[in-house]
Amino acid sequence: MDDRDYMREALALAREAFDAGEVPVGCVIADAEGRVIGRGRNRREEGGDATAHAEIEAIREACAARGDWRLDGCTLYVTLEPCPMCAGAILNSRIPTLVFGARDANMGAVGSVLDLFFERFGHSPRVYAGVLREESAALLTAFFRQRR
């Protein structure tokens, strides 16, 4: 599988979020062998929990699968640029590679509003932006158009 295949899996989770009335963001985490060990989608409305972002769900699941909080050797794929909380979770879990689709001009913490990975935290993930950007952005646009 390549980056686009993993992003398609993340997009499927984003569609699930859309169908549930959540902001359509999906995330998968693959280990060094290419196995998906974490999956997540937004569930803020469903759980009434401001921290129920796709990345947080996927990181929790991946840590449980590994039995460790360190996710070295993994790649996180998410349909929308991570917010400050999720970028912090990526840093804290030591994920070395982030791949995301659409930029987030309002909350993006990997270059759009600020870049937490550019700071001196002792860990700086590689970032690949814009993978399946159009598909990710179209889903978000459709969601917000429907809400208005």
Backbone as CSV, one residue per row, in Angstrom:
resi,resn,N_x,N_y,N_z,CA_x,CA_y,CA_z,C_x,C_y,C_z
1,MET,0.840,-1.195,0.000,0.000,0.000,0.000,0.877,1.247,0.000
2,ASP,0.365,2.301,-0.605,1.101,3.560,-0.584,0.290,4.605,0.188
3,ASP,0.829,5.820,0.274,0.180,6.878,1.057,-1.266,7.113,0.639
4,ARG,-1.519,7.051,-0.645,-2.883,7.301,-1.136,-3.852,6.219,-0.646
5,ASP,-3.394,4.978,-0.572,-4.255,3.889,-0.083,-4.638,4.112,1.378
6,TYR,-3.660,4.498,2.199,-3.957,4.768,3.611,-4.882,5.982,3.753
7,MET,-4.668,6.980,2.911,-5.541,8.157,2.963,-6.961,7.797,2.527
8,ARG,-7.107,6.857,1.620,-8.456,6.410,1.240,-9.153,5.762,2.442
9,GLU,-8.392,5.022,3.240,-8.964,4.441,4.467,-9.380,5.555,5.430
10,ALA,-8.534,6.576,5.560,-8.877,7.713,6.422,-10.113,8.433,5.887
11,LEU,-10.226,8.571,4.575,-11.402,9.205,3.976,-12.678,8.396,4.238
12,ALA,-12.578,7.082,4.247,-13.743,6.248,4.560,-14.210,6.535,5.986
13,LEU,-13.279,6.707,6.907,-13.637,7.063,8.288,-14.213,8.474,8.356
14,ALA,-13.693,9.381,7.547,-14.234,10.742,7.504,-15.676,10.718,6.993
15,ARG,-15.966,9.855,6.032,-17.346,9.734,5.532,-18.270,9.201,6.628
16,GLU,-17.764,8.262,7.442,-18.549,7.770,8.585,-18.875,8.928,9.534
17,ALA,-17.876,9.771,9.785,-18.100,10.935,10.651,-19.161,11.844,10.030
18,PHE,-19.043,12.105,8.748,-20.015,12.934,8.023,-21.427,12.387,8.221
19,ASP,-21.579,11.088,7.991,-22.891,10.443,8.110,-23.449,10.515,9.528
20,ALA,-22.560,10.625,10.523,-22.973,10.705,11.926,-23.175,12.150,12.376
21,GLY,-23.027,13.109,11.453,-23.216,14.511,11.796,-22.009,15.166,12.428
22,GLU,-20.852,14.532,12.283,-19.595,15.054,12.822,-18.801,15.727,11.703
23,VAL,-17.926,16.656,12.078,-17.010,17.224,11.090,-16.243,16.041,10.489
24,PRO,-16.244,15.911,9.153,-15.694,14.715,8.519,-14.166,14.672,8.466
25,VAL,-13.606,14.159,9.549,-12.165,13.943,9.620,-11.941,12.486,10.010
26,GLY,-11.054,11.827,9.280,-10.707,10.441,9.569,-9.210,10.278,9.633
27,CYS,-8.778,9.250,10.361,-7.350,9.054,10.599,-7.029,7.566,10.709
28,VAL,-5.912,7.156,10.136,-5.377,5.816,10.359,-3.894,5.929,10.684
29,ILE,-3.412,4.969,11.456,-1.992,4.896,11.782,-1.482,3.540,11.321
30,ALA,-0.417,3.562,10.529,0.210,2.338,10.037,1.560,2.167,10.707
31,ASP,1.894,0.916,11.061,3.202,0.647,11.648,4.245,0.455,10.543
32,ALA,5.466,0.191,10.924,6.564,0.083,9.963,6.361,-1.065,8.971
33,GLU,5.575,-2.071,9.361,5.296,-3.195,8.466,4.106,-2.917,7.550
34,GLY,3.475,-1.752,7.708,2.360,-1.382,6.856,1.003,-1.797,7.378
35,ARG,0.957,-2.370,8.583,-0.326,-2.766,9.177,-0.995,-1.557,9.805
36,VAL,-2.293,-1.419,9.599,-3.050,-0.347,10.254,-3.306,-0.796,11.691
37,ILE,-2.750,-0.027,12.650,-2.884,-0.385,14.068,-3.750,0.610,14.833
38,GLY,-4.180,1.671,14.164,-5.045,2.656,14.808,-5.963,3.301,13.794
39,ARG,-7.208,3.475,14.210,-8.213,4.129,13.366,-8.994,5.100,14.237
40,GLY,-9.430,6.198,13.626,-10.245,7.134,14.379,-11.006,8.049,13.447
41,ARG,-12.089,8.599,13.999,-12.858,9.618,13.297,-13.377,10.587,14.347
42,ASN,-13.739,11.754,13.913,-14.278,12.739,14.853,-15.533,12.193,15.525
43,ARG,-15.623,12.416,16.843,-16.788,12.004,17.626,-17.130,13.049,18.691
44,ARG,-16.783,14.315,18.446,-17.024,15.364,19.446,-18.496,15.515,19.786
45,GLU,-19.338,15.560,18.780,-20.774,15.721,19.015,-21.348,14.483,19.703
46,GLU,-20.971,13.345,19.191,-21.470,12.068,19.715,-21.155,11.891,21.197
47,GLY,-19.939,12.234,21.578,-19.521,12.029,22.965,-19.554,13.268,23.831
48,GLY,-19.858,14.429,23.213,-19.817,15.674,23.970,-18.446,15.918,24.558
49,ASP,-17.414,15.577,23.782,-16.033,15.612,24.254,-15.181,16.406,23.270
50,ALA,-14.670,17.535,23.717,-13.863,18.401,22.853,-12.576,17.723,22.377
51,THR,-12.123,16.684,23.081,-10.879,16.012,22.698,-11.114,14.809,21.782
52,ALA,-12.339,14.537,21.403,-12.650,13.354,20.594,-12.380,13.604,19.111
53,HIS,-11.138,13.936,18.809,-10.705,14.138,17.432,-10.233,12.810,16.842
54,ALA,-10.246,12.723,15.522,-9.851,11.506,14.817,-8.442,11.054,15.202
55,GLU,-7.510,11.999,15.261,-6.124,11.642,15.569,-5.981,11.072,16.978
56,ILE,-6.690,11.666,17.932,-6.606,11.201,19.319,-7.141,9.780,19.417
57,GLU,-8.277,9.511,18.772,-8.831,8.152,18.759,-7.840,7.161,18.163
58,ALA,-7.256,7.525,17.025,-6.329,6.620,16.344,-5.062,6.398,17.172
59,ILE,-4.559,7.441,17.805,-3.356,7.305,18.636,-3.649,6.401,19.827
60,ARG,-4.791,6.576,20.465,-5.152,5.704,21.597,-5.221,4.241,21.156
61,GLU,-5.860,3.991,20.029,-5.986,2.622,19.544,-4.622,2.037,19.186
62,ALA,-3.768,2.839,18.543,-2.439,2.357,18.167,-1.580,2.070,19.399
63,CYS,-1.668,2.926,20.405,-0.918,2.687,21.651,-1.394,1.395,22.321
64,ALA,-2.699,1.163,22.324,-3.243,-0.065,22.909,-2.761,-1.285,22.122
65,ALA,-2.740,-1.174,20.794,-2.286,-2.290,19.953,-0.819,-2.602,20.203
66,ARG,-0.038,-1.571,20.428,1.389,-1.728,20.677,1.713,-2.055,22.132
67,GLY,0.826,-1.645,23.028,1.118,-1.790,24.452,2.190,-0.822,24.897
68,ASP,2.249,0.320,24.227,3.286,1.324,24.505,2.785,2.676,24.031
69,TRP,3.194,3.727,24.711,2.800,5.072,24.290,3.671,5.585,23.157
70,ARG,4.796,4.948,22.930,5.700,5.369,21.851,5.271,4.716,20.542
71,LEU,5.038,5.533,19.543,4.626,5.027,18.240,5.709,5.258,17.194
72,ASP,6.962,5.077,17.608,8.072,5.218,16.669,7.905,4.194,15.543
73,GLY,8.318,4.584,14.359,8.191,3.719,13.193,6.826,3.776,12.530
74,CYS,5.903,4.549,13.084,4.541,4.618,12.536,4.349,5.862,11.668
75,THR,3.330,5.809,10.850,2.908,6.957,10.047,1.446,7.223,10.342
76,LEU,1.120,8.481,10.623,-0.253,8.890,10.865,-0.777,9.553,9.598
77,TYR,-1.926,9.076,9.124,-2.603,9.614,7.942,-3.905,10.238,8.403
78,VAL,-4.122,11.501,8.080,-5.342,12.182,8.495,-5.817,13.091,7.366
79,THR,-7.126,13.216,7.245,-7.693,13.949,6.117,-7.595,15.463,6.250
80,LEU,-7.366,15.961,7.472,-7.271,17.401,7.707,-6.036,17.696,8.560
81,GLU,-5.371,18.769,8.243,-4.198,19.208,9.013,-4.523,19.216,10.513
82,PRO,-3.664,18.618,11.326,-3.927,18.561,12.770,-3.981,19.931,13.449
83,CYS,-4.858,20.005,14.461,-4.972,21.187,15.313,-3.829,21.156,16.341
84,PRO,-3.687,22.178,17.174,-2.617,22.176,18.172,-2.659,20.970,19.122
85,MET,-3.856,20.570,19.564,-3.963,19.423,20.463,-3.460,18.149,19.783
86,CYS,-3.895,17.925,18.567,-3.513,16.704,17.857,-2.045,16.723,17.441
87,ALA,-1.547,17.879,17.049,-0.113,17.992,16.738,0.699,17.683,17.991
88,GLY,0.237,18.155,19.143,0.908,17.851,20.404,0.882,16.367,20.713
89,ALA,-0.243,15.709,20.439,-0.334,14.265,20.663,0.601,13.508,19.728
90,ILE,0.747,13.983,18.507,1.679,13.369,17.554,3.107,13.501,18.084
91,LEU,3.445,14.685,18.573,4.774,14.898,19.149,4.991,13.997,20.362
92,ASN,4.011,13.961,21.264,4.155,13.197,22.501,4.213,11.696,22.276
93,SER,3.599,11.209,21.224,3.633,9.773,20.939,4.818,9.387,20.049
94,ARG,5.609,10.377,19.682,6.836,10.163,18.903,6.598,9.596,17.507
95,ILE,5.450,9.911,16.934,5.174,9.478,15.566,6.135,10.218,14.634
96,PRO,6.902,9.477,13.837,7.916,10.128,13.005,7.418,10.720,11.690
97,THR,6.235,10.291,11.224,5.769,10.752,9.915,4.277,11.061,9.951
98,LEU,3.931,12.230,9.424,2.545,12.674,9.303,2.235,12.905,7.833
99,VAL,1.108,12.362,7.381,0.604,12.600,6.028,-0.813,13.141,6.195
100,PHE,-1.101,14.301,5.609,-2.456,14.823,5.707,-2.963,15.336,4.372
101,GLY,-4.292,15.471,4.306,-4.937,15.911,3.066,-5.066,17.406,2.977
102,ALA,-6.166,17.941,3.505,-6.479,19.369,3.373,-5.830,20.194,4.480
103,ARG,-5.510,21.416,4.146,-5.026,22.383,5.135,-6.210,22.919,5.929
104,ASP,-5.935,23.383,7.155,-6.966,23.960,8.011,-6.574,25.395,8.348
105,ALA,-7.180,26.340,7.622,-6.825,27.756,7.780,-7.223,28.319,9.139
106,ASN,-8.131,27.641,9.861,-8.588,28.142,11.158,-7.835,27.565,12.344
107,MET,-7.485,26.279,12.300,-6.889,25.607,13.460,-5.623,24.827,13.137
108,GLY,-5.162,24.879,11.910,-4.018,24.068,11.493,-2.730,24.422,12.224
109,ALA,-2.132,23.409,12.836,-0.911,23.621,13.626,0.315,22.978,12.994
110,VAL,0.234,22.727,11.679,1.373,22.167,10.957,1.651,23.043,9.732
111,GLY,1.542,24.354,9.950,1.898,25.289,8.900,0.856,26.328,8.552
112,SER,-0.424,26.040,8.751,-1.450,26.993,8.332,-1.593,28.170,9.278
113,VAL,-1.781,27.909,10.560,-1.868,28.983,11.547,-0.527,29.125,12.261
114,LEU,0.031,27.998,12.644,1.364,27.926,13.236,1.930,26.557,12.903
115,ASP,3.182,26.331,13.247,3.793,25.032,12.970,4.479,24.524,14.227
116,LEU,3.773,23.699,14.979,4.347,23.152,16.213,5.541,22.252,15.940
117,PHE,5.589,21.649,14.755,6.698,20.756,14.443,7.988,21.521,14.147
118,PHE,7.875,22.821,14.016,9.030,23.667,13.741,9.708,24.128,15.033
119,GLU,9.019,23.939,16.152,9.562,24.345,17.454,10.566,23.306,17.951
120,ARG,11.307,23.653,18.993,12.364,22.776,19.509,11.834,21.855,20.611
121,PHE,11.052,20.851,20.221,10.500,19.903,21.170,11.355,18.650,21.319
122,GLY,12.415,18.522,20.543,13.244,17.329,20.608,12.742,16.222,19.694
123,HIS,11.644,16.475,19.020,11.090,15.516,18.060,10.441,16.328,16.950
124,SER,10.767,16.021,15.721,10.236,16.778,14.596,9.805,15.818,13.487
125,PRO,8.517,15.497,13.420,8.031,14.568,12.398,8.215,15.095,10.979
126,ARG,8.415,14.167,10.058,8.387,14.504,8.629,6.920,14.719,8.263
127,VAL,6.663,15.683,7.409,5.292,16.021,7.046,5.135,15.979,5.531
128,TYR,4.070,15.309,5.100,3.701,15.263,3.693,2.263,15.777,3.606
129,ALA,2.111,16.974,3.075,0.803,17.624,3.003,0.205,17.481,1.613
130,GLY,-1.125,17.497,1.553,-1.821,17.552,0.280,-2.132,16.219,-0.366
131,VAL,-1.932,15.100,0.343,-2.249,13.799,-0.230,-3.770,13.627,-0.226
132,LEU,-4.352,13.456,-1.391,-5.815,13.411,-1.593,-6.482,14.661,-1.024
133,ARG,-5.810,15.779,-1.199,-6.301,17.077,-0.720,-7.687,17.404,-1.266
134,GLU,-7.892,17.224,-2.571,-9.165,17.584,-3.179,-10.320,16.795,-2.580
135,GLU,-10.140,15.485,-2.416,-11.191,14.644,-1.857,-11.493,15.035,-0.410
136,SER,-10.445,15.286,0.351,-10.607,15.677,1.759,-11.328,17.018,1.864
137,ALA,-10.902,17.985,1.077,-11.506,19.316,1.110,-12.954,19.277,0.633
138,ALA,-13.239,18.481,-0.390,-14.606,18.397,-0.921,-15.563,17.854,0.130
139,LEU,-15.131,16.886,0.897,-15.979,16.316,1.947,-16.264,17.352,3.028
140,LEU,-15.246,18.099,3.413,-15.431,19.162,4.406,-16.350,20.260,3.884
141,THR,-16.157,20.663,2.643,-16.994,21.688,2.036,-18.457,21.245,1.987
142,ALA,-18.686,20.008,1.593,-20.049,19.479,1.535,-20.687,19.465,2.918
143,PHE,-19.922,19.093,3.918,-20.439,19.046,5.284,-20.878,20.438,5.753
144,PHE,-19.995,21.418,5.588,-20.312,22.756,6.085,-21.398,23.438,5.242
145,ARG,-21.472,23.116,3.974,-22.546,23.640,3.129,-23.889,23.097,3.614
146,GLN,-23.916,21.822,3.964,-25.141,21.186,4.461,-25.562,21.765,5.810
147,ARG,-24.602,22.148,6.635,-24.898,22.677,7.971,-25.454,24.098,7.933
148,ARG,-25.146,24.828,6.876,-25.556,26.242,6.805,-26.879,26.391,6.185
